[in-house]
Amino acid sequence: MAKVLDWRRDIAEGLFWVGLSLLLSWLALPYLPERVPVHFNWRWQPDGWGSKAMAFWFTPVTLASLWAILTVCFWLAGTEKGQLRLDEEGLRWVKWLRSLLGLMLVALHGGMLAVGIGWLSSPRPFLMPVLGLFFLAVGKVLPHLPRNWVAGVRLPWTVLDERVWMPVHRVAGWGFLLLGLGFLVAPLLPFWWDFVPFVGVLSLPLILFGYSYWLYRRVSV
């Protein structure tokens, strides 16, 4: 367990991702206009702008904050006593997801800077595939997560009963895999296709909520 709960390694990896995002910001800064597009409508046309400083700092600060919060949560979950403690294998899975989150945020940051500079007209060509790969990774990890309070589909009836946790996470895994495929193929299709995976993102939590409650009532009889 000591090797998995390695503060120095966790901090070093977090600094790597934050430093990489800052490097991208520094390289792009001389070429960024005073007003940088930060929000896009359903046709992927810019309809909201931010300052140079916002474009420079937003992702590094967000990444550093998320990394710190997740590291503390993983440490607490790994040292907790009882059935909800994350064992070594569980910690490796959630830390792998945390690393993928860092990679995704850096990739999105680089893409948004490219849009700000004018190299790309919209974030669609990179946003959709990056989200697709991330969702595919989440779908791969979810069925392997042991019951815990820090990662996964954490609902009262999933955390309470192993017989609910495992089936729900298998369904969630397939759901995220399908979402990932939808996002990956989106740039090859007309822009209206984007509504399909985005509606899936909104629908999947509702499906998992209803399924987990139905399964809990069934196994509790």
TORSEKE-134011 format. One record per residue: x, y, z of N, C-alpha, C in turn; residue in one letter. Coordinates in pm, 1 decimal. Layout:
<rozas>
ROZA_X_Y_Z_X_Y_Z_X_Y_Z_a
...
</rozas>
This chain:
<rozas>
ROZA_81.8_-121.0_0.0_0.0_0.0_0.0_85.0_125.7_0.0_m
ROZA_198.9_122.9_67.0_284.7_240.5_74.8_330.1_285.6_-63.9_a
ROZA_354.4_187.1_-153.9_400.4_223.0_-287.8_290.2_290.8_-367.9_k
ROZA_163.1_252.0_-342.1_51.8_310.6_-414.7_21.8_450.5_-362.0_v
ROZA_24.2_467.2_-228.7_0.7_596.7_-167.1_133.1_671.6_-156.0_l
ROZA_186.3_714.1_-267.5_315.3_781.4_-273.4_291.4_929.1_-303.2_d
ROZA_298.2_1012.2_-199.4_270.4_1153.9_-213.7_366.3_1219.8_-313.1_w
ROZA_494.4_1185.1_-302.9_592.3_1250.0_-389.8_564.9_1220.7_-536.7_r
ROZA_529.5_1097.0_-565.4_498.9_1061.4_-704.3_371.7_1129.9_-751.6_r
ROZA_270.2_1134.4_-665.5_144.2_1199.6_-702.1_165.5_1348.1_-728.5_d
ROZA_241.2_1414.8_-641.0_266.4_1557.5_-657.9_349.7_1582.6_-783.4_i
ROZA_449.6_1498.1_-806.2_535.2_1514.9_-924.3_454.2_1501.1_-1052.4_a
ROZA_363.7_1403.1_-1057.8_283.3_1386.0_-1177.9_189.3_1504.3_-1196.8_e
ROZA_130.3_1551.3_-1086.1_43.6_1667.5_-1096.3_117.7_1790.0_-1146.6_g
ROZA_239.5_1811.7_-1094.8_320.5_1924.8_-1141.1_356.6_1910.7_-1288.5_l
ROZA_374.8_1786.4_-1333.0_406.1_1764.8_-1474.4_292.1_1812.9_-1563.5_f
ROZA_168.1_1772.9_-1531.7_55.3_1812.3_-1615.4_30.1_1962.2_-1607.3_w
ROZA_39.0_2018.2_-1485.5_19.7_2162.9_-1471.0_129.8_2238.6_-1545.8_v
ROZA_254.9_2192.2_-1531.7_365.8_2256.0_-1601.1_350.4_2248.3_-1751.9_g
ROZA_300.0_2134.3_-1802.3_280.4_2119.8_-1945.9_174.4_2217.0_-1997.1_l
ROZA_66.8_2233.2_-1919.5_-37.1_2328.3_-1960.9_14.9_2471.8_-1956.5_s
ROZA_98.2_2503.7_-1856.1_157.8_2637.3_-1849.9_253.8_2661.1_-1966.4_l
ROZA_326.1_2557.3_-2005.9_416.5_2569.4_-2119.6_339.0_2600.7_-2247.2_l
ROZA_227.6_2531.8_-2267.7_145.0_2559.9_-2384.8_92.8_2703.5_-2381.0_l
ROZA_50.0_2747.7_-2262.3_2.2_2885.4_-2248.3_112.7_2984.8_-2282.2_s
ROZA_232.6_2960.1_-2232.9_345.1_3051.1_-2254.7_382.8_3057.6_-2402.9_w
ROZA_380.9_2941.7_-2469.4_413.9_2939.7_-2612.1_308.2_3011.7_-2694.9_l
ROZA_181.9_3002.0_-2652.8_73.4_3061.4_-2731.5_53.2_3209.1_-2700.4_a
ROZA_97.5_3256.0_-2584.0_66.8_3391.5_-2537.4_100.7_3501.4_-2639.3_l
ROZA_217.5_3500.4_-2703.0_249.1_3609.9_-2797.1_156.3_3616.7_-2918.5_p
ROZA_87.2_3507.5_-2948.0_5.2_3500.3_-3068.3_-144.7_3513.4_-3039.3_y
ROZA_-181.4_3517.8_-2912.1_-322.2_3526.6_-2876.3_-374.4_3668.8_-2892.4_l
ROZA_-495.2_3685.0_-2943.9_-555.2_3819.3_-2950.8_-600.9_3863.2_-2811.5_p
ROZA_-641.4_3989.5_-2801.1_-687.4_4040.9_-2671.4_-817.0_3973.9_-2627.3_e
ROZA_-901.2_3937.0_-2722.0_-1027.1_3867.1_-2692.4_-1017.1_3726.7_-2750.4_r
ROZA_-1026.0_3627.3_-2662.1_-1010.0_3487.5_-2702.2_-1145.0_3417.6_-2693.4_v
ROZA_-1189.2_3348.5_-2799.1_-1316.7_3276.0_-2790.8_-1310.2_3163.7_-2687.0_p
ROZA_-1409.1_3161.4_-2597.3_-1411.8_3061.1_-2491.1_-1543.2_2983.9_-2487.5_v
ROZA_-1641.6_3026.6_-2565.5_-1770.0_2957.0_-2567.4_-1822.9_2956.8_-2709.8_h
ROZA_-1891.4_2845.1_-2746.8_-1937.4_2826.9_-2884.0_-2082.9_2779.7_-2881.7_f
ROZA_-2161.7_2821.7_-2982.6_-2301.3_2782.1_-2988.6_-2315.6_2643.7_-3050.8_n
ROZA_-2437.4_2604.3_-3075.5_-2462.0_2468.0_-3123.0_-2410.2_2444.6_-3265.4_w
ROZA_-2382.7_2553.4_-3337.9_-2321.2_2541.4_-3470.3_-2169.4_2556.6_-3464.5_r
ROZA_-2114.9_2555.9_-3344.6_-1972.0_2569.4_-3321.0_-1918.3_2705.0_-3366.1_w
ROZA_-2003.1_2807.5_-3354.8_-1960.3_2944.2_-3380.1_-1935.0_3013.7_-3245.9_q
ROZA_-1826.2_3091.8_-3232.9_-1797.2_3156.3_-3104.1_-1904.2_3257.7_-3066.5_p
ROZA_-1951.0_3250.6_-2941.8_-2049.0_3347.2_-2890.8_-2012.1_3398.3_-2751.6_d
ROZA_-1890.1_3369.4_-2709.5_-1842.5_3419.9_-2581.3_-1691.0_3433.3_-2585.3_g
ROZA_-1640.0_3539.7_-2524.3_-1497.1_3567.0_-2530.6_-1441.4_3594.0_-2390.9_w
ROZA_-1312.7_3567.7_-2376.0_-1242.7_3595.6_-2251.9_-1111.9_3667.1_-2280.9_g
ROZA_-1042.1_3702.8_-2174.5_-917.3_3776.1_-2189.1_-800.2_3682.0_-2212.6_s
ROZA_-684.9_3740.0_-2246.7_-562.5_3662.6_-2259.6_-528.3_3592.0_-2128.8_k
ROZA_-544.1_3666.2_-2018.9_-510.1_3610.3_-1888.0_-596.9_3489.4_-1856.0_a
ROZA_-724.4_3496.8_-1891.2_-813.7_3383.6_-1868.2_-769.4_3262.2_-1948.6_m
ROZA_-737.7_3284.2_-2076.3_-691.7_3174.3_-2161.8_-561.8_3114.3_-2108.7_a
ROZA_-476.3_3198.9_-2051.8_-346.8_3152.8_-2001.9_-362.5_3069.2_-1875.1_f
ROZA_-445.4_3116.2_-1778.7_-446.2_3056.8_-1645.4_-558.9_2958.2_-1617.5_w
ROZA_-666.9_2962.9_-1693.8_-785.8_2887.1_-1653.6_-757.7_2737.3_-1641.7_f
ROZA_-701.9_2676.8_-1744.7_-677.3_2532.3_-1739.5_-570.9_2494.4_-1637.0_t
ROZA_-455.8_2562.6_-1629.6_-357.3_2525.2_-1526.3_-412.9_2531.8_-1384.8_p
ROZA_-489.3_2636.7_-1353.2_-546.0_2648.9_-1218.4_-651.2_2540.6_-1194.4_v
ROZA_-736.6_2517.0_-1294.0_-838.8_2411.6_-1280.8_-774.1_2275.7_-1263.1_t
ROZA_-672.3_2246.2_-1341.7_-603.4_2118.2_-1334.3_-536.2_2100.1_-1199.2_l
ROZA_-468.8_2203.8_-1149.9_-402.3_2194.8_-1019.6_-503.8_2171.1_-908.3_a
ROZA_-617.7_2239.2_-914.2_-721.0_2223.8_-810.4_-779.8_2082.9_-812.0_s
ROZA_-816.6_2035.3_-931.9_-874.0_1900.9_-942.2_-774.0_1794.6_-897.4_l
ROZA_-648.6_1810.5_-936.5_-547.3_1712.3_-899.9_-530.1_1705.7_-748.0_w
ROZA_-527.9_1821.8_-682.7_-511.9_1825.4_-537.2_-630.9_1760.4_-467.5_a
ROZA_-751.6_1792.1_-513.6_-871.5_1735.6_-451.1_-875.3_1584.0_-468.5_i
ROZA_-848.6_1535.5_-590.0_-852.2_1391.7_-615.7_-743.0_1318.9_-537.5_l
ROZA_-624.5_1378.1_-526.6_-515.6_1314.0_-452.6_-552.4_1296.0_-306.0_t
ROZA_-611.9_1398.5_-246.4_-653.7_1388.4_-106.3_-763.4_1283.2_-90.7_v
ROZA_-859.2_1282.4_-184.0_-968.4_1183.8_-176.6_-915.1_1041.5_-190.2_c
ROZA_-821.2_1020.0_-283.2_-764.8_886.6_-301.2_-688.0_842.9_-176.3_f
ROZA_-616.6_936.0_-116.6_-542.1_903.2_5.0_-637.4_863.5_117.8_w
ROZA_-745.0_937.6_134.2_-843.3_905.2_238.0_-909.1_770.7_210.5_l
ROZA_-943.8_746.2_83.4_-1008.2_619.3_48.9_-913.1_502.2_64.2_a
ROZA_-782.7_523.8_44.5_-684.9_416.3_57.1_-646.7_385.3_200.2_g
ROZA_-667.9_480.2_291.2_-631.7_458.2_432.0_-752.4_427.1_518.8_t
ROZA_-871.0_438.9_461.7_-991.9_412.7_539.8_-1001.4_264.2_575.1_e
ROZA_-1059.4_237.4_691.1_-1081.4_99.3_734.2_-1222.6_55.4_694.7_k
ROZA_-1237.1_-73.1_665.8_-1368.5_-125.4_632.8_-1381.4_-165.3_487.9_g
ROZA_-1502.8_-199.9_447.5_-1527.5_-254.8_314.6_-1511.8_-151.3_203.6_q
ROZA_-1525.2_-23.6_234.3_-1517.6_79.8_132.2_-1375.8_131.5_109.3_l
ROZA_-1277.1_71.1_171.2_-1138.8_112.6_150.6_-1092.5_67.6_12.4_r
ROZA_-1027.8_155.9_-59.0_-971.2_120.1_-189.0_-842.8_41.1_-169.5_l
ROZA_-838.9_-80.5_-223.8_-717.0_-160.1_-213.8_-617.6_-115.2_-321.4_d
ROZA_-505.4_-183.2_-329.6_-400.2_-142.2_-422.2_-449.7_-142.7_-566.2_e
ROZA_-521.0_-247.8_-604.3_-569.1_-255.3_-742.4_-667.7_-143.4_-771.3_e
ROZA_-759.6_-117.9_-677.0_-855.6_-10.1_-696.5_-788.9_125.3_-707.5_g
ROZA_-687.4_149.1_-624.9_-614.7_275.6_-631.2_-542.1_292.2_-763.7_l
ROZA_-488.2_184.6_-815.5_-419.8_194.6_-944.8_-517.9_233.5_-1055.2_r
ROZA_-638.9_175.6_-1049.9_-738.4_208.1_-1152.0_-778.4_354.6_-1144.3_w
ROZA_-807.3_406.0_-1022.6_-852.7_544.4_-1011.8_-739.0_642.0_-1041.4_v
ROZA_-615.5_604.9_-1007.7_-503.5_692.7_-1040.2_-477.1_694.9_-1190.8_k
ROZA_-504.1_584.2_-1255.7_-492.2_582.5_-1401.9_-594.3_677.7_-1463.2_w
ROZA_-715.9_677.5_-1409.7_-817.2_770.1_-1457.8_-776.6_914.8_-1431.3_l
ROZA_-717.3_940.2_-1315.5_-671.3_1075.7_-1284.1_-564.8_1120.9_-1384.3_r
ROZA_-474.5_1030.4_-1422.5_-372.9_1064.3_-1522.1_-436.8_1094.9_-1656.6_s
ROZA_-538.0_1017.3_-1694.5_-607.7_1042.8_-1820.6_-681.6_1176.0_-1816.4_l
ROZA_-733.6_1211.4_-1698.1_-798.2_1341.4_-1683.4_-697.8_1453.8_-1706.9_l
ROZA_-576.6_1438.7_-1650.9_-472.3_1537.6_-1674.7_-438.7_1550.2_-1821.7_g
ROZA_-424.1_1436.6_-1889.5_-393.6_1437.2_-2033.0_-506.0_1502.0_-2112.0_l
ROZA_-631.1_1470.4_-2076.3_-745.2_1526.3_-2148.4_-749.1_1678.1_-2133.6_m
ROZA_-730.4_1728.7_-2011.1_-736.9_1873.0_-1989.4_-624.5_1946.1_-2063.2_l
ROZA_-505.8_1886.3_-2064.6_-394.8_1948.3_-2137.7_-424.5_1949.7_-2287.5_v
ROZA_-479.2_1839.6_-2339.1_-512.9_1833.0_-2481.4_-620.4_1935.7_-2517.3_a
ROZA_-721.9_1946.4_-2433.0_-826.5_2044.8_-2458.0_-771.9_2186.9_-2449.6_l
ROZA_-680.8_2208.7_-2356.0_-618.9_2340.4_-2341.6_-541.1_2377.6_-2467.9_h
ROZA_-462.6_2284.6_-2517.9_-388.4_2309.9_-2639.8_-480.0_2337.7_-2757.5_g
ROZA_-590.7_2263.1_-2765.3_-684.6_2285.0_-2874.2_-751.6_2421.5_-2866.8_g
ROZA_-791.0_2462.2_-2746.3_-854.8_2593.0_-2730.5_-757.3_2706.0_-2761.7_m
ROZA_-631.4_2688.7_-2724.8_-531.3_2789.3_-2760.1_-515.0_2797.7_-2911.5_l
ROZA_-520.8_2682.0_-2978.9_-511.0_2680.5_-3125.3_-628.4_2754.6_-3188.1_a
ROZA_-747.0_2741.0_-3129.2_-863.0_2815.6_-3178.1_-842.3_2964.5_-3154.4_v
ROZA_-790.7_3000.2_-3035.1_-767.1_3140.3_-3004.4_-667.2_3204.7_-3098.9_g
ROZA_-563.6_3131.7_-3134.4_-462.5_3184.3_-3226.0_-517.9_3196.5_-3367.5_i
ROZA_-613.3_3109.8_-3401.4_-670.2_3111.9_-3536.0_-629.4_2993.9_-3621.2_g
ROZA_-558.7_2899.0_-3562.1_-519.1_2780.2_-3637.7_-638.2_2690.9_-3667.6_w
ROZA_-739.8_2694.0_-3580.5_-861.8_2617.2_-3599.7_-981.2_2711.5_-3590.4_l
ROZA_-1084.8_2682.9_-3666.7_-1203.1_2768.8_-3664.7_-1298.4_2734.2_-3551.1_s
ROZA_-1292.1_2611.6_-3499.5_-1378.3_2570.6_-3389.3_-1310.4_2457.5_-3312.9_s
ROZA_-1355.5_2430.7_-3188.4_-1294.5_2322.7_-3110.3_-1344.0_2183.7_-3147.3_p
ROZA_-1437.8_2174.2_-3239.4_-1498.7_2044.1_-3269.9_-1398.7_1938.0_-3314.1_r
ROZA_-1302.5_1968.8_-3404.6_-1213.5_1862.7_-3454.3_-1128.5_1796.1_-3347.2_p
ROZA_-1100.6_1866.1_-3235.8_-1020.6_1803.9_-3130.4_-1103.8_1772.3_-3007.1_f
ROZA_-1208.1_1852.8_-2980.4_-1288.0_1831.5_-2860.2_-1358.3_1696.5_-2862.6_l
ROZA_-1421.8_1664.4_-2972.8_-1499.8_1541.1_-2979.6_-1412.0_1416.2_-2968.6_m
ROZA_-1300.8_1404.5_-3044.5_-1216.4_1284.6_-3028.6_-1153.0_1272.9_-2890.2_p
ROZA_-1111.3_1385.7_-2831.2_-1050.7_1380.0_-2697.3_-1152.6_1330.2_-2595.3_v
ROZA_-1274.4_1382.9_-2602.3_-1378.9_1333.8_-2512.9_-1409.0_1187.0_-2540.0_l
ROZA_-1408.2_1147.9_-2667.6_-1434.9_1009.0_-2701.9_-1333.1_914.1_-2640.9_g
ROZA_-1205.5_947.7_-2652.6_-1100.7_862.7_-2595.5_-1111.0_857.3_-2444.2_l
ROZA_-1143.9_970.7_-2382.8_-1156.9_972.4_-2236.6_-1274.1_885.4_-2191.5_f
ROZA_-1387.4_895.0_-2260.0_-1503.0_813.4_-2222.8_-1475.7_665.1_-2245.5_f
ROZA_-1403.1_632.4_-2350.4_-1365.7_492.4_-2371.8_-1281.4_440.4_-2255.4_l
ROZA_-1188.1_522.7_-2208.0_-1104.7_482.8_-2094.7_-1188.0_465.9_-1968.6_a
ROZA_-1281.3_558.6_-1945.7_-1368.7_546.3_-1828.4_-1451.8_418.9_-1836.9_v
ROZA_-1503.5_389.9_-1955.8_-1581.6_267.6_-1973.6_-1501.4_142.3_-1947.9_g
ROZA_-1372.3_146.1_-1979.5_-1284.3_31.9_-1953.3_-1258.4_14.8_-1804.2_k
ROZA_-1248.5_125.3_-1730.8_-1210.5_119.9_-1589.4_-1328.7_86.0_-1499.1_v
ROZA_-1446.1_139.8_-1527.8_-1558.7_129.1_-1434.7_-1589.6_-13.9_-1388.1_l
ROZA_-1595.5_-114.2_-1476.8_-1627.8_-249.1_-1427.9_-1523.6_-306.7_-1333.1_p
ROZA_-1402.9_-249.1_-1327.3_-1296.7_-301.0_-1241.9_-1289.5_-231.2_-1107.1_h
ROZA_-1367.7_-125.4_-1088.2_-1359.8_-50.5_-962.9_-1425.5_-127.7_-848.7_l
ROZA_-1354.8_-146.2_-736.7_-1419.3_-206.2_-619.4_-1511.7_-104.2_-554.5_p
ROZA_-1601.6_-152.0_-471.6_-1696.5_-63.1_-403.3_-1620.6_35.0_-313.9_r
ROZA_-1645.6_163.6_-334.1_-1577.8_267.6_-257.2_-1663.3_393.6_-260.8_n
ROZA_-1622.5_497.0_-187.6_-1702.3_619.3_-179.4_-1644.1_733.9_-261.8_w
ROZA_-1533.1_711.8_-332.1_-1465.3_823.4_-397.9_-1471.0_818.0_-549.9_v
ROZA_-1491.2_702.4_-610.1_-1489.2_691.1_-756.1_-1592.7_589.7_-801.2_a
ROZA_-1656.6_620.0_-913.7_-1756.6_528.5_-966.7_-1896.5_587.1_-957.5_g
ROZA_-1996.4_502.0_-974.0_-2136.8_542.7_-963.0_-2173.2_536.8_-814.3_v
ROZA_-2151.4_648.5_-746.0_-2165.7_652.0_-600.3_-2305.8_699.8_-564.8_r
ROZA_-2396.9_604.4_-552.4_-2532.3_630.8_-507.2_-2555.7_553.1_-377.3_l
ROZA_-2652.1_593.0_-296.5_-2671.7_523.9_-167.8_-2686.6_373.2_-182.5_p
ROZA_-2759.7_329.3_-283.7_-2785.1_185.8_-296.8_-2672.3_112.1_-367.3_w
ROZA_-2586.1_181.2_-442.1_-2469.4_112.2_-498.4_-2360.6_96.2_-393.0_t
ROZA_-2335.9_201.6_-314.8_-2233.2_195.2_-210.0_-2274.3_98.7_-100.6_v
ROZA_-2404.1_85.7_-77.6_-2453.1_2.9_32.8_-2442.6_-146.3_4.7_l
ROZA_-2455.6_-187.4_-121.3_-2469.4_-330.1_-151.9_-2380.7_-367.9_-271.2_d
ROZA_-2293.4_-465.1_-250.0_-2205.2_-514.0_-356.2_-2285.0_-573.2_-471.4_e
ROZA_-2401.0_-632.4_-442.6_-2484.9_-693.1_-545.5_-2545.0_-588.4_-638.8_r
ROZA_-2546.9_-464.7_-596.2_-2592.9_-355.1_-681.4_-2474.0_-287.7_-749.6_v
ROZA_-2365.5_-270.2_-673.7_-2247.3_-200.6_-727.0_-2193.9_-264.6_-854.6_w
ROZA_-2171.6_-394.3_-854.5_-2106.8_-459.8_-967.9_-2191.6_-456.1_-1095.8_m
ROZA_-2320.4_-495.6_-1091.4_-2399.4_-489.5_-1215.7_-2413.5_-347.0_-1269.4_p
ROZA_-2432.0_-250.6_-1180.7_-2447.2_-111.9_-1224.3_-2320.1_-63.7_-1294.4_v
ROZA_-2203.3_-102.6_-1242.7_-2079.0_-58.0_-1304.2_-2049.6_-131.3_-1434.6_h
ROZA_-2101.3_-251.0_-1450.6_-2089.2_-316.2_-1581.3_-2172.7_-242.0_-1685.1_r
ROZA_-2294.9_-206.5_-1647.9_-2380.4_-130.3_-1739.3_-2318.4_7.0_-1767.5_v
ROZA_-2266.5_72.1_-1662.5_-2203.4_202.7_-1680.6_-2082.8_192.1_-1774.2_a
ROZA_-2006.6_83.9_-1761.7_-1892.1_64.9_-1849.2_-1932.9_58.7_-1994.9_g
ROZA_-2035.5_-19.8_-2024.6_-2083.0_-27.6_-2163.3_-2138.8_106.4_-2209.5_w
ROZA_-2207.6_177.4_-2119.4_-2261.5_307.3_-2156.3_-2152.6_405.9_-2194.3_g
ROZA_-2045.7_410.6_-2117.2_-1936.4_501.9_-2148.1_-1861.8_459.6_-2274.7_f
ROZA_-1851.0_330.0_-2297.9_-1788.1_284.8_-2422.4_-1868.3_330.4_-2544.2_l
ROZA_-1999.8_320.0_-2536.2_-2083.5_364.5_-2647.5_-2073.8_515.8_-2665.8_l
ROZA_-2071.2_590.3_-2554.5_-2054.1_734.6_-2564.1_-1920.2_768.7_-2628.8_l
ROZA_-1815.4_697.3_-2588.2_-1684.1_722.4_-2645.7_-1682.6_702.2_-2795.4_g
ROZA_-1745.5_593.4_-2841.4_-1752.6_569.2_-2985.9_-1830.8_679.4_-3056.9_l
ROZA_-1939.4_724.5_-2992.6_-2019.7_831.3_-3052.1_-1940.6_959.6_-3069.0_g
ROZA_-1862.3_995.1_-2967.6_-1780.4_1116.3_-2976.5_-1667.7_1100.2_-3078.2_f
ROZA_-1612.0_980.6_-3086.6_-1500.8_959.5_-3180.1_-1543.3_976.0_-3325.5_l
ROZA_-1660.5_925.8_-3361.0_-1703.3_932.3_-3501.1_-1768.7_1065.8_-3534.9_v
ROZA_-1799.8_1147.2_-3433.1_-1872.2_1272.0_-3457.1_-1804.2_1363.7_-3558.3_a
ROZA_-1670.3_1385.8_-3552.4_-1609.7_1477.9_-3649.4_-1620.3_1431.2_-3794.4_p
ROZA_-1650.7_1303.3_-3815.1_-1663.9_1250.9_-3951.5_-1804.6_1270.5_-4006.2_l
ROZA_-1895.7_1318.9_-3923.4_-2036.3_1331.6_-3960.4_-2079.1_1478.2_-3953.4_l
ROZA_-2196.7_1512.6_-4008.9_-2245.7_1651.0_-3999.1_-2259.6_1694.9_-3853.2_p
ROZA_-2253.9_1825.2_-3829.4_-2249.2_1875.7_-3692.2_-2374.3_1840.2_-3611.5_f
ROZA_-2489.6_1816.5_-3678.5_-2609.8_1782.8_-3602.9_-2595.9_1649.6_-3529.5_w
ROZA_-2501.1_1562.6_-3574.7_-2478.5_1435.2_-3506.9_-2429.8_1455.8_-3363.7_w
ROZA_-2368.4_1570.2_-3337.3_-2313.4_1595.6_-3204.7_-2420.2_1588.5_-3096.7_d
ROZA_-2546.0_1613.0_-3133.8_-2652.8_1606.4_-3034.7_-2669.0_1465.1_-2979.9_f
ROZA_-2638.2_1363.8_-3060.7_-2658.1_1224.6_-3017.9_-2570.5_1190.9_-2896.8_v
ROZA_-2435.7_1204.2_-2903.9_-2356.2_1173.1_-2785.6_-2380.5_1267.5_-2668.8_p
ROZA_-2410.5_1395.8_-2696.6_-2434.9_1488.7_-2585.8_-2564.7_1454.7_-2513.5_f
ROZA_-2666.7_1412.9_-2587.9_-2790.3_1365.6_-2523.3_-2761.9_1239.1_-2443.1_v
ROZA_-2671.8_1153.3_-2496.5_-2633.1_1033.8_-2422.7_-2566.4_1066.8_-2289.7_g
ROZA_-2483.1_1171.5_-2288.7_-2417.6_1213.8_-2164.2_-2520.8_1254.4_-2060.2_v
ROZA_-2626.4_1320.9_-2103.1_-2731.4_1363.3_-2010.8_-2821.3_1246.9_-1969.2_l
ROZA_-2839.3_1150.3_-2059.9_-2932.1_1039.9_-2031.9_-2869.6_930.1_-1947.1_s
ROZA_-2740.2_902.7_-1964.8_-2677.7_791.1_-1894.4_-2689.0_802.1_-1742.3_l
ROZA_-2665.1_918.0_-1679.8_-2682.9_924.7_-1533.7_-2824.9_890.7_-1489.8_p
ROZA_-2925.1_933.4_-1567.0_-3063.5_901.3_-1531.6_-3088.6_751.5_-1543.3_l
ROZA_-3033.6_690.3_-1648.2_-3049.6_545.3_-1665.8_-2984.5_469.6_-1550.4_i
ROZA_-2863.8_509.1_-1513.7_-2793.1_441.6_-1404.3_-2863.3_463.8_-1271.1_l
ROZA_-2917.4_583.5_-1252.2_-2992.1_612.2_-1128.5_-3112.5_519.7_-1116.7_f
ROZA_-3192.8_511.9_-1224.4_-3311.9_427.4_-1220.9_-3277.6_280.1_-1210.0_g
ROZA_-3177.9_235.1_-1284.1_-3139.7_93.3_-1281.1_-3086.5_53.0_-1144.1_y
ROZA_-3003.7_137.6_-1085.7_-2946.4_103.6_-955.3_-3054.5_96.2_-848.2_s
ROZA_-3151.9_187.7_-852.9_-3259.7_183.8_-752.7_-3347.8_61.6_-773.5_y
ROZA_-3380.7_32.1_-899.9_-3462.9_-86.8_-928.3_-3391.4_-214.1_-883.0_w
ROZA_-3261.5_-222.7_-908.8_-3185.9_-341.6_-870.8_-3175.5_-354.3_-719.8_l
ROZA_-3158.8_-242.0_-651.8_-3151.6_-245.1_-505.1_-3282.5_-295.6_-445.7_y
ROZA_-3394.3_-246.7_-497.0_-3523.8_-294.4_-447.1_-3542.1_-442.6_-475.3_r
ROZA_-3489.9_-487.9_-589.3_-3506.5_-628.1_-626.0_-3423.3_-719.7_-537.3_r
ROZA_-3296.8_-684.6_-513.6_-3209.6_-772.1_-434.2_-3240.6_-762.5_-285.6_v
ROZA_-3310.7_-656.6_-244.2_-3341.3_-638.1_-101.6_-3467.0_-712.5_-59.7_s
ROZA_-3541.3_-764.4_-156.6_-3665.2_-837.1_-123.4_-3633.8_-967.9_-53.8_v
</rozas>
